[in-house]
Amino acid sequence: MVQVFLDAVAIRFYRGIGGEMQRIGPFSAINFFVGANNAGLHRHARPRDLLCRE
């Protein structure tokens, strides 16, 4: 498995986002779960949220 570490994410021209670049970051510790639509990735969100409460 390849590990990829992102410093930030930048997007423009996506749905309601205009032509000006919108940047999210810098990241510290964050996990992305990426998969096809209807792949069931949402099932990880609820247990993770319950475990990570402060």
Helices and strands as residue ranges (DSSP letters): E 9-11, E 22-24, G 41-44, H 45-51
